[in-house]
Amino acid sequence: MRRALLLAGLALVLVSGGILAFTSPPRLLSVYDRVAGGGAGARQVAEGVAFGTHGQTLDIWAPADPPAGKLPVVIFWYGGGWANGDRAAYAFAGRALAKDGFLVVIPDYRKVPDVLFPAFLDDGAEAVAWLQANVAEHGGDPGRVALMGHSAGAYQAVMLALDSKRLAAAGADPGIVKAAVGLSGPYDFYPFDKPRSIAAMGQWPRPEETQPIAFARADAPPLLLVTSEGDETVRPKNANNLAAKLRGMGAPVEVKNYGPLDHEEIVMALSKPFRAKGPVLADSVAFLKARLGQ
């Protein structure tokens, strides 16, 4: 993402401040997306809403002109190697999904090194519990929920979709989760061989419990696993191995491989300026609508 946004970042002038925007790549992309018209058809309906037991907060996005009735809900977790990222920087993802008819919740979660596995997953489970109890007040249907994320956020989404006990322990009904979409996520990566996974999970005494593939089950909700041959950060074997295990159990799963796109380009393709890189948004939306009954 840094490489693709470098020239845009040097040229982009914030309308509000009249100065060059030197900021994180995802936050810069959200500004670029808004300037390019990505905000049309979506609106932020809540910002910095408190949830959970550790001071977490979340944002909510909705269609600008929502239809009658409660909207299907997508929770989107951002990536950052379990160590970086924040909800506001991923406004481009919230806008993109909201424009297509979803109520979109983007929660924060605690990061390494302040916490280690499984604290960030527990934060994710608390977000699902908050949603079940409160999302109707914001126009969402708590019975039609999908989990989605990119990279470490895809890990959150897929792990929580598969590990129903963790959701139940947080006070959420696992049955409300009707589908999950993982964009470039790690699901089968033990033994740990990268600094970020070692830092986040290397201390856990039972490493198999850190792996989404270990929680594959026949009654899992439908999963869409997005990967790409050009991803040198999270290799396609993660999606392929998990899909193979789920298929062997009879669980519904789809894999989409976007060829030469790299790790960052997969999530960048959700934004309006980079949507031509691949149909990541269109394919994800079609999958979600089919599973959430929209």
C-alpha positions as CSV (number, residue, x, y, z in Angstrom):
1,M,0.0,0.0,0.0
2,R,2.9,2.4,0.7
3,R,4.3,1.9,-2.8
4,A,1.0,2.4,-4.6
5,L,0.1,5.5,-2.5
6,L,3.4,7.3,-2.5
7,L,2.7,9.6,-5.4
8,A,-0.9,10.1,-4.4
9,G,0.3,11.1,-0.9
10,L,2.8,13.6,-2.2
11,A,0.2,15.2,-4.4
12,L,-2.9,15.0,-2.2
13,V,-3.9,18.2,-0.4
14,L,-6.4,18.0,2.4
15,V,-9.3,20.3,1.7
16,S,-9.9,21.0,5.4
17,G,-6.3,22.0,6.2
18,G,-4.8,23.0,3.0
19,I,-1.6,21.1,3.8
20,L,0.0,17.9,2.4
21,A,-1.2,14.8,4.1
22,F,1.7,12.9,5.6
23,T,-0.1,10.1,7.4
24,S,-0.4,6.3,7.5
25,P,-1.1,4.6,4.2
26,P,-4.6,3.3,5.1
27,R,-5.6,6.7,6.5
28,L,-4.2,8.4,3.4
29,L,-6.2,5.9,1.2
30,S,-9.4,6.8,3.1
31,V,-8.8,10.5,2.4
32,Y,-7.9,9.7,-1.3
33,D,-11.1,7.6,-1.5
34,R,-13.3,10.4,-0.2
35,V,-11.8,13.0,-2.5
36,A,-12.3,10.6,-5.4
37,G,-16.0,10.3,-4.6
38,G,-15.9,7.1,-2.6
39,G,-18.1,8.7,0.0
40,A,-21.1,9.0,-2.3
41,G,-23.9,6.8,-1.2
42,A,-22.6,6.1,2.3
43,R,-22.6,8.0,5.6
44,Q,-21.1,7.5,9.0
45,V,-23.8,7.1,11.6
46,A,-21.8,6.6,14.7
47,E,-18.2,7.3,15.7
48,G,-16.1,6.2,18.6
49,V,-18.9,4.1,20.3
50,A,-17.6,2.4,23.4
51,F,-17.9,-1.4,23.8
52,G,-16.4,-4.3,25.7
53,T,-14.4,-4.3,28.9
54,H,-11.1,-2.7,27.9
55,G,-12.0,0.7,26.5
56,Q,-12.5,-0.4,22.9
57,T,-14.4,1.8,20.4
58,L,-16.1,1.3,17.0
59,D,-17.5,3.2,14.1
60,I,-20.6,2.5,12.1
61,W,-21.3,3.2,8.4
62,A,-24.7,3.0,6.6
63,P,-26.1,3.6,3.2
64,A,-26.9,7.3,2.6
65,D,-30.4,6.4,1.6
66,P,-31.2,3.1,3.3
67,P,-34.2,1.0,2.3
68,A,-37.0,0.3,4.7
69,G,-36.4,-2.3,7.3
70,K,-33.3,-3.4,9.2
71,L,-30.0,-3.8,7.2
72,P,-27.8,-6.8,7.1
73,V,-24.6,-6.2,9.1
74,V,-21.0,-6.6,8.3
75,I,-18.3,-6.3,11.0
76,F,-15.0,-5.4,9.3
77,W,-11.6,-5.8,11.1
78,Y,-8.6,-4.1,9.7
79,G,-5.1,-5.6,9.5
80,G,-1.7,-4.5,10.7
81,G,0.0,-7.6,12.0
82,W,-1.9,-7.5,15.3
83,A,0.3,-4.5,16.2
84,N,-0.9,-1.5,14.1
85,G,-4.1,0.0,12.6
86,D,-7.1,1.9,13.8
87,R,-10.8,2.0,12.8
88,A,-10.8,5.6,11.4
89,A,-8.1,4.7,8.9
90,Y,-10.4,2.1,7.2
91,A,-13.3,4.4,6.5
92,F,-12.8,3.5,2.8
93,A,-13.9,-0.1,3.6
94,G,-16.9,1.1,5.6
95,R,-18.0,3.4,2.9
96,A,-17.6,0.8,0.1
97,L,-19.7,-1.9,1.9
98,A,-22.3,0.6,3.2
99,K,-22.9,1.9,-0.3
100,D,-23.8,-1.6,-1.3
101,G,-26.5,-1.8,1.3
102,F,-24.9,-3.0,4.5
103,L,-24.6,-1.6,8.0
104,V,-20.9,-1.7,8.6
105,V,-19.2,-1.9,12.0
106,I,-15.5,-1.3,12.2
107,P,-14.2,-2.1,15.7
108,D,-10.8,-1.4,17.2
109,Y,-9.0,-4.0,19.2
110,R,-6.0,-4.0,21.5
111,K,-2.6,-4.5,19.9
112,V,0.8,-6.2,20.5
113,P,2.9,-5.6,22.6
114,D,0.4,-4.2,25.0
115,V,-1.5,-7.5,24.8
116,L,-0.8,-11.0,23.4
117,F,-3.0,-13.8,22.0
118,P,-5.9,-14.3,22.7
119,A,-6.7,-10.7,23.9
120,F,-7.3,-9.3,20.5
121,L,-9.6,-12.1,19.6
122,D,-11.5,-11.6,22.8
123,D,-11.9,-8.0,21.8
124,G,-13.4,-9.2,18.5
125,A,-15.8,-11.5,20.3
126,E,-16.9,-8.6,22.5
127,A,-17.6,-6.5,19.4
128,V,-19.9,-9.3,18.2
129,A,-21.7,-9.4,21.5
130,W,-22.1,-5.6,21.5
131,L,-23.5,-5.8,18.0
132,Q,-26.1,-8.4,18.9
133,A,-27.3,-6.3,21.8
134,N,-27.2,-2.8,20.2
135,V,-27.0,-2.8,16.4
136,A,-30.8,-2.6,16.0
137,E,-30.7,0.9,17.5
138,H,-28.5,1.9,14.5
139,G,-30.7,0.3,11.9
140,G,-29.0,-3.2,11.7
141,D,-30.5,-6.6,11.9
142,P,-28.7,-8.6,14.7
143,G,-29.9,-11.8,13.1
144,R,-28.1,-11.3,9.8
145,V,-24.4,-10.7,10.6
146,A,-21.3,-11.4,8.6
147,L,-17.7,-11.1,9.7
148,M,-15.0,-9.7,7.4
149,G,-11.4,-8.5,7.5
150,H,-8.1,-8.1,5.9
151,S,-4.8,-9.7,6.9
152,A,-4.8,-9.9,10.7
153,G,-8.4,-8.6,10.5
154,A,-9.2,-11.6,8.3
155,Y,-7.7,-13.8,11.0
156,Q,-10.1,-12.2,13.5
157,A,-13.1,-12.7,11.2
158,V,-12.4,-16.3,10.3
159,M,-11.2,-17.4,13.7
160,L,-14.4,-16.0,15.3
161,A,-16.6,-17.5,12.6
162,L,-15.1,-20.9,13.4
163,D,-14.5,-20.7,17.2
164,S,-18.1,-20.6,18.4
165,K,-17.1,-21.1,22.0
166,R,-15.1,-17.9,22.1
167,L,-18.2,-16.0,20.9
168,A,-20.4,-17.7,23.4
169,A,-18.0,-16.9,26.2
170,A,-18.3,-13.2,25.3
171,G,-22.1,-13.4,25.5
172,A,-22.8,-13.6,21.8
173,D,-24.9,-16.2,20.0
174,P,-22.7,-17.8,17.4
175,G,-25.8,-18.5,15.4
176,I,-26.1,-14.9,14.3
177,V,-23.0,-15.2,12.2
178,K,-24.3,-16.3,8.8
179,A,-21.0,-15.9,6.8
180,A,-17.4,-14.6,6.8
181,V,-15.0,-13.1,4.3
182,G,-11.3,-13.3,4.8
183,L,-9.1,-11.1,2.6
184,S,-5.5,-12.2,2.5
185,G,-5.7,-13.8,6.0
186,P,-3.4,-16.2,7.9
187,Y,-5.2,-19.4,8.9
188,D,-2.5,-22.1,8.9
189,F,0.8,-20.6,9.8
190,Y,2.4,-22.7,12.6
191,P,5.3,-23.2,13.2
192,F,5.6,-19.4,13.5
193,D,8.3,-18.1,11.3
194,K,7.6,-14.3,11.0
195,P,8.4,-11.7,13.7
196,R,4.8,-10.5,14.0
197,S,3.2,-14.0,14.6
198,I,6.0,-14.9,17.0
199,A,5.5,-11.6,18.9
200,A,1.7,-12.1,19.0
201,M,1.4,-15.8,19.6
202,G,4.8,-17.3,20.3
203,Q,4.2,-17.3,24.1
204,W,1.0,-19.3,24.0
205,P,1.6,-22.8,25.5
206,R,-0.8,-24.6,23.1
207,P,0.1,-23.1,19.6
208,E,-2.5,-25.2,17.8
209,E,-5.2,-23.1,19.5
210,T,-3.9,-20.0,17.6
211,Q,-4.6,-21.6,14.2
212,P,-8.0,-21.1,12.5
213,I,-7.5,-24.4,10.7
214,A,-7.7,-26.2,14.0
215,F,-11.3,-24.9,14.5
216,A,-12.6,-26.1,11.1
217,R,-16.0,-27.7,11.6
218,A,-18.7,-29.2,9.4
219,D,-21.3,-26.7,10.6
220,A,-19.2,-23.6,10.0
221,P,-20.9,-20.7,8.4
222,P,-20.1,-20.2,4.7
223,L,-16.6,-18.7,4.1
224,L,-15.2,-16.7,1.2
225,L,-11.4,-16.8,1.4
226,V,-9.6,-14.3,-0.8
227,T,-6.0,-14.8,-1.7
228,S,-3.5,-13.9,-4.5
229,E,-0.3,-15.4,-5.9
230,G,1.4,-12.1,-5.6
231,D,0.9,-12.0,-1.8
232,E,4.4,-12.5,-0.3
233,T,3.1,-11.6,3.2
234,V,0.4,-14.2,3.6
235,R,0.9,-17.0,1.1
236,P,-2.1,-18.6,-0.6
237,K,-1.5,-21.9,1.2
238,N,-3.3,-20.4,4.2
239,A,-6.6,-20.1,2.2
240,N,-6.1,-23.3,0.3
241,N,-5.3,-25.4,3.3
242,L,-8.2,-24.2,5.3
243,A,-10.6,-24.6,2.4
244,A,-9.4,-28.1,1.8
245,K,-10.1,-29.1,5.4
246,L,-13.5,-27.5,5.4
247,R,-14.5,-29.1,2.1
248,G,-13.4,-32.5,3.5
249,M,-15.8,-32.0,6.4
250,G,-18.6,-30.9,4.0
251,A,-18.6,-27.2,5.1
252,P,-19.4,-24.5,2.5
253,V,-16.3,-22.6,1.5
254,E,-15.1,-20.6,-1.6
255,V,-11.6,-19.5,-2.6
256,K,-10.9,-16.7,-4.9
257,N,-7.4,-16.1,-6.1
258,Y,-6.7,-12.6,-7.7
259,G,-3.4,-13.6,-9.4
260,P,-0.7,-11.0,-9.3
261,L,-2.2,-8.7,-6.7
262,D,-0.1,-8.3,-3.6
263,H,-1.1,-8.3,0.0
264,E,-1.9,-4.5,0.2
265,E,-3.6,-4.4,-3.2
266,I,-6.3,-6.8,-2.2
267,V,-7.7,-4.4,0.4
268,M,-6.9,-1.3,-1.7
269,A,-9.3,-2.7,-4.3
270,L,-12.2,-2.0,-1.9
271,S,-11.5,1.7,-2.4
272,K,-12.8,3.7,-5.4
273,P,-9.4,4.9,-6.7
274,F,-8.1,1.3,-6.9
275,R,-11.2,-0.7,-7.6
276,A,-10.0,-1.5,-11.1
277,K,-7.2,-3.7,-9.7
278,G,-9.7,-6.6,-9.2
279,P,-13.3,-7.4,-8.4
280,V,-12.6,-7.9,-4.7
281,L,-15.5,-5.6,-3.6
282,A,-18.0,-6.9,-6.2
283,D,-17.2,-10.6,-5.4
284,S,-17.4,-10.0,-1.7
285,V,-20.7,-8.1,-1.9
286,A,-22.2,-10.8,-4.1
287,F,-21.2,-13.5,-1.6
288,L,-22.5,-11.5,1.4
289,K,-25.8,-10.6,-0.2
290,A,-26.4,-14.3,-1.1
291,R,-25.7,-15.4,2.5
292,L,-27.5,-12.5,4.4
293,G,-30.6,-12.6,2.3
294,Q,-30.4,-9.1,0.9
